[in-house]
């Protein structure tokens, strides 16, 4: 195999036109590879210089200042140039795919599952295979070969000569893209998704608004008989979706975001971004939600740190905060009242207060502010120790209670003769079985 100047020039020009690779970049890469190949033949310590004539494609080279035999350069050059050009073609194809998929980051794509193994799912997306890791899947869902799946392009990066595309189905963007696809008014710009909060597989809250007063943003998203939202819920493996009406006014948005709970009053504490929401006793658990999910999502949606309480609880907390603050050296009752009015209700809150703000509110010196904050830090740590001990004791009490209950059940079982029934033992009937099934459902 020998060096063919015309063929090399043609291939370099083809790379430039078809793959948009700079010709000079390819020439330099070939020259560098030729030098490396020559050093392997002559020794790594050799000073080797090889150049390609950009117009004629011919080779010239020297080793330690002496010309290298053109035939030797030709033998080295032919194979090396071929390898470099093949490598550059692969890199160009990889870079083109990287650029293509980088433009789709945050967008929804549809692919076919190739295989699911070790928790990760491989999805065919046109010319490449993308990865849907277990960590980016909706909790509880599973995928099977040949199943069509929709996901968000989450990450794109080159990996050798290949492209690694990571997909996500638990990113909030997936809900937004599904809304755009299923609800024409959103795609047309009549309805806007203003904010979104999501806990994948469990619940999402979506705040929407309409630029046309004739279009009900919530009703349009739900669809006739709920058909539009049902399609989205089905795609998200049954994830519950709350659609709420957006408002720029936090006192309107926060009650909307806490639906279906009914809110009595919203007290905004601007200095610390906290919203104290008052509800009736019978609405307390609904507003908080299971394991705090409803209030947590509402906080993310509205951008406010929401605390749910009844009016009586707020009054008790205010009294406790004022009393506690007044125990701090350098604190006056007037300043304590002002702090509480701004939403500072615990020693933890005083730890993060801006010194300038506290100084201005109480007309204090820097030394007085530092003294108050230091005391608050100490008391906050003490309170955490007490709370931690209380939590530990509650766990111990619960375990002991469960052990006593188990011991009593064992004792009762051992004292009952075989085949006997207690007076209050349930009797299985056809109706009771049906009721049990209904309740389980």
Secondary structure, 3 states (H helix, E strand, C coil): CCCCHHHHHHHHHHHHHHHCCCHHHHHHHHHHHHHHHHHHHHCCCCCEEEEECCCCCCEEEEECCEECCHHHHHHHHHHHHHHHHHHHHHHHHHHHHHHHHHCCECCEEEEEEEEEECCEEEEEECCEEEEECHHHCCCCCCCCCCCEEEEEEEEEEEECCEEEEEEECCCHHHHHHHHHHHCHHHHCCCEEEEEEEEECCCEEEEEEEECCCCCCHHHHHHCHHHHHHHHHHHHCCCCEEEEEECCCCHHHHHHHHCCCCCCCEEEEEHHHCEEEEECCHHHHHHHHCHHHHHHHHHHHHHCCEEEEECHHHHHHHHHHHHHHHHCCCCCCHHHHHHHHHCCCCCHHHHHCCCHHHHHHHHCCCHHHHHHHHHHHHHHHHHHHHHHHHHHHHHHHHHHHHHHHHHHHHHHHHHHCCCCCCCCCCCCCCHHHHHHHHHHHC
